[in-house]
Every structure is written in structure tokens, then in C-alpha cells.
Amino acid sequence: MANVKVKLVRSLIGSKKDQIATAYALGLRKIGDEATQPNNPQTQGKIKKISHLIEVTEA
């Protein structure tokens, strides 16, 4: 299965608690953090929830 690389590009300050928890679940804590995640429906749901805070590329 393919992987996706997720990078946090906007601050989590001022975000809702569930959005912050989603970013942490993806392994993103600070601006500039990158994480590689499997490309599956669970990850796609997390990406959709915080799409305004991250950049996604194919890994």
C-alpha cells in the first residue's frame, strides 16, 4: 500500500481540541514536522479533518 507524507504548515494555536488531537495522532506537533502515514481510509479521514493546516504529498 502507498504512503503519504504529511507536513504541518500552520500553527495549532486557536484550533479546536479535536483538530489538535488529530494532528498529534498523525505525529505532527510543531510547524514543519513531517510524518509518513499509510494511505488508507483512516488516514484520509484525519487528513480531511485538518486539511487547512497541513500539506500532503505522495511518499
Backbone as a chain_set.jsonl record, in Angstrom:
{"seq": "MANVKVKLVRSLIGSKKDQIATAYALGLRKIGDEATQPNNPQTQGKIKKISHLIEVTEA", "coords": {"N": [[0.842, -1.185, 0.0], [0.462, 2.266, -0.695], [2.162, 5.161, 0.64], [1.659, 8.321, 2.328], [3.056, 11.559, 2.717], [2.874, 13.81, 5.302], [2.81, 17.178, 6.246], [3.006, 19.64, 8.712], [1.954, 22.871, 8.335], [0.707, 25.117, 9.303], [-0.008, 26.809, 12.369], [-1.13, 25.168, 15.363], [-2.308, 26.606, 17.309], [-5.216, 28.052, 18.539], [-6.814, 26.288, 17.223], [-9.466, 23.821, 17.227], [-9.97, 21.455, 19.905], [-10.302, 18.793, 19.037], [-9.141, 18.879, 16.517], [-6.486, 19.44, 17.12], [-5.87, 17.102, 18.502], [-6.111, 15.298, 16.407], [-3.99, 16.095, 14.741], [-1.859, 15.446, 16.443], [-2.242, 12.694, 16.505], [-1.472, 12.047, 13.964], [1.187, 12.426, 14.216], [2.205, 14.976, 14.261], [3.478, 17.802, 15.728], [4.792, 20.322, 15.937], [5.162, 23.268, 13.853], [6.352, 22.512, 10.659], [6.963, 19.887, 11.169], [7.114, 16.599, 9.85], [5.488, 13.619, 8.763], [5.215, 10.22, 7.828], [2.57, 8.374, 6.648], [0.386, 5.516, 6.274], [-1.56, 5.18, 3.299], [-4.659, 5.016, 3.746], [-8.227, 4.566, 4.428], [-8.643, 5.522, 7.093], [-6.49, 7.272, 7.593], [-6.935, 9.103, 5.53], [-9.317, 10.274, 6.397], [-8.431, 11.626, 8.701], [-6.678, 13.429, 7.494], [-8.455, 14.943, 5.965], [-9.88, 16.218, 7.979], [-8.075, 18.076, 9.078], [-7.181, 19.523, 6.908], [-6.728, 22.199, 6.257], [-4.543, 22.913, 7.706], [-2.315, 21.49, 6.954], [0.075, 20.084, 4.553], [-0.002, 17.716, 1.968], [1.754, 15.107, 0.425], [2.673, 12.567, -1.973], [4.432, 9.736, -0.838]], "CA": [[0.0, 0.0, 0.0], [1.232, 3.502, -0.811], [2.231, 6.03, 1.809], [1.574, 9.755, 2.096], [3.857, 12.372, 3.624], [2.05, 14.89, 5.825], [3.637, 18.211, 6.855], [2.244, 20.689, 9.383], [2.415, 24.166, 7.826], [0.063, 26.192, 10.05], [0.019, 26.596, 13.81], [-2.283, 24.543, 16.003], [-2.87, 27.564, 18.26], [-6.53, 28.527, 18.13], [-7.586, 25.198, 16.62], [-10.319, 23.076, 18.15], [-9.275, 20.362, 20.592], [-10.298, 17.572, 18.237], [-8.186, 19.068, 15.428], [-5.156, 19.292, 17.725], [-5.709, 15.673, 18.774], [-5.915, 14.642, 15.111], [-2.615, 16.389, 14.33], [-0.983, 14.635, 17.296], [-2.399, 11.298, 16.08], [-0.685, 11.901, 12.734], [2.59, 12.592, 14.555], [2.572, 16.363, 13.996], [3.425, 18.58, 16.964], [5.236, 21.695, 15.695], [5.198, 23.658, 12.441], [7.498, 21.938, 9.963], [7.036, 18.442, 11.409], [6.641, 15.732, 8.772], [5.262, 12.232, 9.14], [4.774, 9.348, 6.75], [1.447, 7.565, 7.103], [-0.176, 4.678, 5.209], [-2.677, 5.794, 2.595], [-5.851, 4.193, 3.951], [-9.387, 5.416, 4.749], [-8.5, 6.169, 8.39], [-5.577, 8.399, 7.429], [-7.593, 10.091, 4.679], [-10.27, 10.994, 7.243], [-7.66, 12.553, 9.533], [-6.167, 14.473, 6.61], [-9.579, 15.803, 5.607], [-10.278, 16.984, 9.16], [-7.16, 19.198, 9.32], [-6.585, 19.84, 5.603], [-6.352, 23.603, 6.211], [-3.332, 23.1, 8.499], [-1.252, 20.604, 6.503], [0.337, 19.8, 3.145], [0.09, 16.268, 1.765], [2.4, 14.672, -0.806], [2.891, 11.126, -2.065], [5.755, 9.346, -0.342]], "C": [[0.883, 1.243, 0.0], [1.194, 4.288, 0.502], [2.058, 7.474, 1.377], [2.441, 10.46, 3.128], [3.021, 13.584, 4.008], [2.962, 15.877, 6.543], [2.734, 19.278, 7.462], [2.79, 22.043, 8.96], [1.765, 25.353, 8.528], [0.022, 25.808, 11.517], [-1.268, 25.938, 14.299], [-2.939, 25.471, 17.023], [-4.194, 28.088, 17.717], [-7.38, 27.468, 17.462], [-8.438, 24.52, 17.686], [-9.54, 21.904, 18.733], [-9.221, 19.092, 19.76], [-9.342, 17.686, 17.052], [-6.751, 18.924, 15.935], [-4.879, 17.821, 17.989], [-5.463, 14.9, 17.481], [-4.494, 14.868, 14.61], [-1.635, 15.553, 15.143], [-1.042, 13.169, 16.881], [-1.625, 11.021, 14.794], [0.812, 12.069, 12.996], [3.104, 13.999, 14.318], [2.396, 17.188, 15.264], [3.753, 20.053, 16.736], [5.196, 21.985, 14.197], [6.482, 23.114, 11.823], [7.665, 20.45, 10.194], [6.45, 17.687, 10.219], [6.471, 14.318, 9.302], [4.81, 11.469, 7.907], [3.72, 8.407, 7.312], [0.975, 6.676, 5.958], [-1.387, 5.362, 4.584], [-3.881, 4.858, 2.675], [-7.018, 5.093, 4.353], [-9.272, 6.148, 6.092], [-7.613, 7.406, 8.277], [-6.222, 9.479, 6.569], [-8.624, 10.908, 5.461], [-9.579, 12.005, 8.13], [-7.153, 13.719, 8.704], [-7.287, 15.45, 6.251], [-9.971, 16.723, 6.759], [-9.38, 18.197, 9.388], [-6.475, 19.641, 8.025], [-6.123, 21.291, 5.496], [-5.065, 23.894, 6.982], [-2.12, 22.369, 7.933], [-1.067, 20.643, 4.988], [0.528, 18.303, 3.027], [0.753, 15.996, 0.422], [2.518, 13.152, -0.791], [4.298, 10.799, -1.606], [6.25, 8.111, -1.069]], "O": [[1.939, 1.256, 0.633], [0.315, 4.098, 1.343], [2.279, 7.818, 0.216], [2.549, 10.015, 4.27], [2.52, 14.301, 3.141], [3.794, 15.475, 7.357], [1.81, 19.763, 6.81], [3.962, 22.34, 9.196], [2.223, 26.485, 8.368], [0.019, 24.626, 11.863], [-2.342, 26.126, 13.727], [-4.009, 25.158, 17.545], [-4.274, 28.515, 16.565], [-8.548, 27.714, 17.159], [-8.169, 24.628, 18.882], [-8.577, 21.423, 18.137], [-8.212, 18.387, 19.769], [-8.783, 16.677, 16.623], [-5.902, 18.35, 15.253], [-3.775, 17.341, 17.729], [-4.685, 13.946, 17.469], [-3.858, 13.94, 14.11], [-0.68, 15.008, 14.59], [-0.026, 12.474, 16.899], [-1.176, 9.899, 14.561], [1.62, 11.873, 12.088], [4.311, 14.203, 14.187], [1.297, 17.267, 15.811], [3.079, 20.932, 17.274], [5.197, 21.068, 13.376], [7.564, 23.242, 12.398], [8.436, 19.805, 9.484], [5.43, 18.081, 9.656], [7.213, 13.875, 10.178], [4.109, 12.007, 7.05], [3.942, 7.731, 8.317], [1.141, 7.035, 4.793], [-2.147, 6.044, 5.272], [-4.096, 4.023, 1.797], [-6.811, 6.282, 4.596], [-9.753, 7.274, 6.219], [-7.95, 8.465, 8.805], [-6.065, 10.664, 6.861], [-8.785, 12.102, 5.213], [-10.072, 13.12, 8.303], [-7.19, 14.866, 9.149], [-7.071, 16.662, 6.24], [-10.35, 17.874, 6.539], [-9.857, 19.238, 9.84], [-5.325, 20.081, 8.046], [-5.215, 21.587, 4.72], [-4.55, 25.011, 6.917], [-1.001, 22.604, 8.388], [-1.908, 21.151, 4.247], [1.152, 17.684, 3.889], [0.372, 16.574, -0.596], [2.469, 12.526, 0.268], [5.248, 11.504, -1.946], [7.348, 7.629, -0.79]]}, "num_chains": 1, "name": "protein.A"}
